[in-house]
């Protein structure tokens, strides 16, 4: 009979006791851990968690800094600030952003065409940030929202400062503008620094000096309830709320003289073109004009798609900065540089006469290069050739110099490269050379430099192009007899708290090498002749100061060799561009400028009179006499 196994009670009891001991140990350890954790939370880190707890009911509200003022050289305000009401949204407090925006459109509080961009901006923002969705609300807008405020949790009307441009379009292409912070802007700015801020610089000074103008935001702590609304207290809890005042942005003192700027814009009104005036002794920009322009206030208040479409599609391109980005053939304004090259390389005898019969042709070529308007100057020396703008003289001189020497010599005058002005958006013109042409064209037959192209270069045509700022910079170098100063629009910062002014030192870019004082004087004398007995003698009459200038007429539309150019038979936008460069007083220059009138015709009749008005505005006092130099 098999053995019967009887249950081992002692063994089961020992197993039970072991398991009970293990469980008791685990419970004891857990209890001790809980007690330790409670001690840490309640005692050791009481202050830390009390602060966090307070943070659940205390909200930080940013206090945006006042944007710095922008003033002209005499302290006149060009850009300031005004209080305005704007509608802001906190994403984490809005139950349904899309539905909320749709209802705002329904009540005409935002535009339907702005919804997609607003959604992108909201999605790119932090959930607790206050996102501006409507700038510069009118009293009617505020009233319309106020009666329905309870229907829009997470939205509120805030009092903010907005940009104010008291002069409207004046100097807009130098000044730039501010616009709403976009989704793209959010990718490269410090969001904390822009909390509560709705605007950022987009172009010109407003953009280039955004860091200085923006300032440092402050904050205030606000007690809120469970619904996120501010309250004075919660039961017996009275918090110690902190506030930090914002630091205003620095004020900028520009080198621009608004009196001269107004004169230049008034003289160019009704035409497309640009005026750039510089102080040749330090590079200060006295005036920077590009017309037509636009009112920067439109962008600050929130430009509509329709308004932007009108500006963007305007055939006259008001958004285009002609002064910094427009490239044009310089025409005869380059002749002083060509003359200096001829003297420096000892290719020309300045006293020797060359005969101008109205046409020029290269040896072995039947192609005829004609004088402007088929003029015949007769025997002219270098001085006459500059004063009377003899094309035939400079056709021959350029051919003798050759493109290699010309491009090398003209480089230090700033041709073919940016001037380095302290606001963005500048585009360089083209200084052609053999190397440039070899890279610019794809077909091998187009990469060869031809002698006829050198001839065209001699009178500022062909591949050579400049911007108005580039040509003004060149005029400034001529004025100083070779000293090169980098153009700048901002001359100083002002501390808004102390009023202390911090001047910015001008930047020298060296000197033009290889030109003797005698050669400089010969060419300047020829430029003085331009306004006393030459192509621009009409505008030089009865001037209270001596000045030097050079006219330029840049061809836009090419006629065949058998035809005669007649502006009346050519479409207005295909007519010649009008140029004039000048500096004054000729012996101790205080101002150098370049004037462009697109499709204006001859430089003497269109651009030159504008230049005379600008020179008078800067140099003459109320009595019509030359102001003493300061």
Secondary structure, 3 states (H helix, E strand, C coil): CCCCCCCCHHHHHHHHHHHHHHHHHHHHHHHHHHHHHHHHHHHHCHHHHHHHHHHCCEEEEEECCCCCCEECCCCCEEEEEEEEEEEEEEHHHCCCHHHHHHHHHHCCCCCHHHHHHHHHHHHHCCCCCEEEEECCCCHHHHHHHHCCHHHCCCEEEEEEEEEECCCCCCCHHHHCCEEECCHHHHCCCCCHHHCCCCEEECCHHHHHCHHHHHCECEEEEEEECCCCCECCCECCECCCCCEECCECCCEEEECCCHHHHHHHHHHHCCCCEEEEEECCCCCEEEEEEEECCCCCHHHHHCCCHHHHHHHHHCCCCCCCCHHHHCCECCHHHHHHHHHHHHHHCCCCCCCCCEEECCEECCCCCCCCEECHHHCCCEEECHHHHHHCCCHHHHHHHHHHHHHHHHHHHHHCCCCCCCCCCCCCCCCCCECCCHHHHHHHCCCHHHCCCCHHHHHHHCCCCCCCEECHHHHHHHHHHHHCCCEEECCECEEEEECCCCCCEEECCCCEEEECCCCCHHHHHHHHHHHHHHHHCCCCHHHHCCCCCCEEEEEEEECCCCCCCCCCCCHHHCCHHHCCEEEEEEEECCCCCCEEEEEEECCCCCCCCCHHHHHHHHHHHHHECCCCCECCCC
